[in-house]
Amino acid sequence: MRNVGFNSTIPEIVRVSFRKEGAITLYLEDGRTLSAPLSRFPGISKLTAEQRKLYHISDGAFLMFQDDDEIYHIQDFLGTFETNSHHSLSKQIQIDFLAAFRQLLISLGTAENLPVNEQLFIRLTDYWEHAHNIPPTVLFKGISIEAIATRLQKSDRRLRFPNEFIAGEIRSEQGLTGFSAKFREQGWVILPAELSTIYKNLFLNILVASIGLNYLYPSRRELLAEAEHVALEAMVPEVEIRKFFGLNLTRYPDSFRSEVANYFNIPFDYVLKRANYLGLVQEKDNSIAQKLSVPRKLVGKRAA
């Protein structure tokens, strides 16, 4: 089982092409291209070459053509949603409306976890919209994150937080790995209850930071990187970490790792990542802390 890390949300569409015969190609912000046969999208297939040029990209994820009534989502082309040819026009209008009010920011885990996190967020906010509460069928336990937001903001004055947070942990939600999001004027932070305390502490800080930085980083990849940096800076102050890494250690015994992790209340590899940023570890040690990761046990069991 491989170690897996954070993923930002769905990559954004920047351009569309029909140069490949019988196919539509999406160019994504991260440099990748995504092609799909036009036979899967009858509405687009019927358009003339000139009509296909008249398209509009909304919120980086929705694709619309002037002469086609359908609204397409990037996941239609990834194959994780049913094609919109099965959607009614009223359903399309609902999707477009909701896109203006809810935004998934950071999704933990791999691309496989993204649809699970996204669908749970939609389910939670659909219910919240009319009941202003969490669905009773969801095993939800609230978490107070005001203290985390205050500490992060003291460390970095750029952070701007909404007036209201909905934050908590959810138990027995298969495939949930956690996410940060915005719904209307609220910030949302959701984690699986199965996470250990030490990982929960780390991920809460990173997800909360992503909400405060969202206005500065439209690219989800950049948002993730900066949220991680801000969180580690607040959780692992330079004056404190120098007490442990001022000895030019070349190896880290288990006893040392445990002491450091317990002191900062986050996994040792993330403390090491902070030390690496500050230049307190040797170059050959840098590979130890290159990738943020969700615990293997949680991903392997899919939070069952």
C-alpha positions in Angstrom: 0.0 0.0 0.0 1.6 3.3 -1.0 1.8 6.4 1.0 -0.7 9.0 -0.3 -0.7 12.8 0.1 -3.0 15.8 -0.2 -4.7 16.5 -3.4 -6.2 19.8 -4.3 -9.7 19.8 -5.8 -10.5 19.1 -9.4 -8.0 20.7 -11.8 -9.5 23.7 -13.6 -10.3 23.9 -17.3 -8.5 26.7 -19.2 -9.2 25.9 -22.8 -11.1 23.5 -25.1 -10.0 22.0 -28.5 -11.6 19.8 -31.2 -8.4 19.3 -33.2 -8.5 15.5 -32.6 -11.1 14.0 -34.9 -14.2 12.7 -33.1 -13.0 13.9 -29.7 -13.1 16.9 -27.4 -9.9 17.9 -25.5 -9.7 19.9 -22.3 -6.6 21.7 -21.4 -6.1 21.9 -17.6 -4.4 24.5 -15.4 -1.8 22.0 -14.3 -0.6 21.4 -17.8 -2.4 18.1 -18.4 -4.9 17.4 -21.2 -8.0 15.4 -21.0 -9.7 13.9 -24.1 -13.0 12.1 -24.5 -14.9 10.8 -27.5 -17.7 13.1 -28.8 -20.0 10.1 -29.0 -20.4 10.4 -25.2 -21.7 14.0 -25.6 -24.5 14.1 -28.2 -25.2 17.7 -27.6 -21.6 18.8 -28.4 -21.3 16.3 -31.3 -24.2 17.9 -33.1 -22.6 21.4 -33.0 -20.9 22.7 -36.1 -17.2 23.7 -36.1 -18.2 27.3 -35.7 -20.7 26.6 -32.9 -18.1 24.7 -31.0 -16.0 27.8 -30.8 -18.7 29.6 -28.8 -18.1 28.1 -25.4 -17.8 29.4 -21.9 -15.9 28.0 -18.9 -17.5 28.8 -15.5 -15.7 28.5 -12.2 -13.0 26.4 -13.9 -15.2 23.3 -13.8 -18.3 23.9 -15.9 -18.3 24.0 -19.7 -21.2 25.5 -21.6 -21.9 26.1 -25.3 -24.0 28.9 -26.7 -26.0 26.6 -28.9 -26.3 23.6 -26.6 -28.7 23.5 -23.6 -26.5 21.1 -21.6 -24.1 22.2 -18.9 -21.0 19.9 -18.6 -18.8 19.4 -15.5 -15.2 18.4 -15.7 -16.0 15.1 -14.0 -18.3 14.2 -16.9 -15.1 14.0 -18.9 -13.2 12.2 -16.1 -16.0 9.6 -16.1 -17.0 10.0 -12.4 -20.3 11.6 -13.2 -23.0 10.4 -15.6 -23.0 12.4 -18.8 -25.3 15.5 -18.7 -27.3 14.1 -21.6 -29.3 12.3 -18.9 -29.9 15.6 -16.9 -33.0 17.7 -17.3 -32.7 21.4 -17.9 -34.0 22.1 -14.3 -31.2 19.9 -12.9 -28.7 21.8 -15.0 -30.0 25.1 -13.6 -29.7 23.7 -10.1 -26.1 22.7 -10.6 -25.2 26.1 -12.0 -26.9 27.8 -9.0 -25.1 25.7 -6.4 -21.8 26.2 -8.0 -22.0 29.9 -7.1 -22.4 29.2 -3.4 -20.3 26.2 -2.5 -16.7 25.6 -3.2 -14.5 22.7 -2.2 -11.1 24.0 -1.5 -8.7 21.2 -0.3 -9.5 17.5 -0.4 -7.3 15.1 1.5 -6.2 11.8 0.1 -6.0 10.8 -3.6 -8.1 11.6 -6.6 -10.2 8.5 -5.7 -11.2 10.2 -2.5 -12.2 13.5 -4.1 -15.7 12.3 -5.4 -16.5 10.9 -1.9 -15.5 14.2 -0.1 -17.3 16.3 -2.8 -20.5 14.3 -2.6 -20.6 14.4 1.2 -20.1 18.2 1.1 -23.0 18.5 -1.4 -25.2 16.3 0.8 -24.3 18.3 3.9 -24.9 21.7 2.4 -28.1 20.6 0.6 -29.5 19.7 4.0 -28.1 22.8 5.7 -29.7 25.0 3.0 -33.2 24.3 4.3 -32.7 23.0 7.8 -29.6 24.9 9.0 -28.3 21.8 10.6 -26.3 18.6 9.9 -28.4 15.7 8.5 -29.5 13.4 11.4 -28.3 10.4 9.5 -24.7 11.7 9.6 -22.6 10.7 12.7 -21.3 14.2 13.2 -19.4 15.6 16.2 -18.6 19.4 16.2 -15.1 20.7 16.7 -14.3 24.2 18.0 -11.7 25.7 15.7 -11.8 29.4 16.8 -8.6 29.0 18.8 -6.9 27.5 15.8 -8.0 30.4 13.5 -6.9 33.0 16.0 -3.4 31.4 16.4 -3.0 31.1 12.6 -4.1 34.7 12.1 -1.6 36.0 14.7 1.2 34.1 12.8 0.1 35.4 9.4 -2.0 38.6 9.1 -3.0 37.8 5.5 -5.6 35.2 6.7 -9.2 36.3 6.3 -11.7 34.1 7.9 -15.5 34.0 7.6 -17.7 34.9 10.6 -19.0 31.4 10.9 -17.3 28.0 10.8 -19.0 24.6 10.5 -16.3 22.1 11.6 -16.4 18.6 12.9 -15.6 15.0 12.5 -17.8 12.3 10.9 -17.7 8.7 11.8 -18.4 5.6 9.6 -18.5 7.6 6.3 -16.9 5.2 3.8 -14.1 6.8 1.8 -14.1 10.1 3.7 -10.6 11.5 4.1 -11.5 15.1 4.9 -11.8 18.5 3.2 -12.1 22.3 3.6 -14.7 24.2 1.8 -16.8 27.4 1.6 -20.6 27.5 1.5 -22.2 30.9 1.2 -20.5 32.9 4.0 -19.4 29.9 6.0 -16.1 28.0 6.2 -16.4 24.2 6.4 -13.8 21.8 7.8 -14.7 18.1 7.9 -12.5 15.2 9.0 -13.1 11.5 9.6 -13.4 10.6 13.2 -11.1 7.6 12.7 -8.0 9.9 12.4 -5.6 9.8 15.4 -5.3 13.0 17.5 -1.9 13.8 16.2 -3.0 13.8 12.5 -6.2 15.5 13.3 -4.4 18.4 14.9 -2.2 18.8 11.8 -4.9 18.5 9.2 -7.3 20.9 11.1 -4.6 23.6 11.0 -3.9 23.1 7.3 -7.6 23.0 6.3 -8.4 26.1 8.5 -5.5 28.0 6.9 -6.7 27.1 3.4 -10.0 28.9 4.2 -8.2 32.0 5.4 -5.9 32.1 2.3 -8.5 31.2 -0.3 -9.0 34.7 -1.5 -5.3 35.0 -2.4 -4.8 31.7 -4.2 -7.3 30.8 -7.0 -5.0 27.9 -7.9 -5.8 25.0 -5.5 -2.2 23.6 -5.8 -0.8 26.9 -4.7 -3.4 27.2 -2.0 -2.5 23.8 -0.6 1.2 24.6 -0.6 0.8 27.9 1.2 -1.8 26.6 3.7 0.7 23.9 4.7 3.5 26.4 5.1 1.4 28.8 7.2 0.1 25.9 9.4 3.5 24.5 10.1 5.0 27.9 10.8 2.3 28.5 13.5 2.5 25.0 14.9 6.3 24.7 14.9 7.8 28.0 15.9 11.4 28.5 14.8 12.7 29.2 18.3 11.3 25.9 19.5 12.4 23.7 16.7 16.0 25.0 17.0 16.1 23.4 20.4 15.9 20.0 18.7 17.6 20.5 15.4 20.6 22.7 16.4 22.9 19.7 16.9 23.4 18.8 13.2 22.0 15.3 13.7 22.4 13.0 10.7 20.2 10.2 12.1 16.9 10.3 14.0 16.5 7.5 16.5 12.9 6.4 17.3 13.2 7.9 20.8 14.1 11.3 19.3 11.3 11.1 16.8 8.8 10.3 19.5 9.9 13.1 21.7 9.7 15.7 19.0 6.3 14.5 17.7 4.9 14.6 21.2 6.4 18.0 21.9 4.8 19.6 18.9 1.7 17.3 18.8 2.1 16.6 15.0 3.8 13.6 13.2 7.6 13.8 13.2 7.9 13.9 9.4 6.0 17.2 9.3 8.3 18.7 12.0 11.2 17.6 9.8 9.6 19.3 6.9 9.5 22.6 8.8 13.2 22.0 9.8 14.0 21.5 6.2 12.4 24.8 5.2 14.4 26.6 7.9 17.7 24.9 6.7 18.2 23.0 9.9 18.6 19.5 8.3 21.2 18.3 5.9 20.4 17.9 2.2 20.5 14.1 2.3 17.8 14.1 5.0 15.4 16.3 2.9 13.7 13.3 1.2 12.2 12.2 4.5 9.7 15.0 4.5 8.8 15.8 1.0 5.1 14.8 0.9 2.2 15.4 3.3 0.3 12.2 3.8 -2.9 10.8 5.1 -2.3 7.8 7.5 -2.0 4.6 5.5 -4.4 2.8 7.9 -7.2 5.3 7.3 -6.8 5.2 3.5 -6.4 1.5 3.4 -9.6 0.9 5.4 -11.4 3.7 3.5 -12.6 5.0 6.8 -15.0 2.1 7.2 
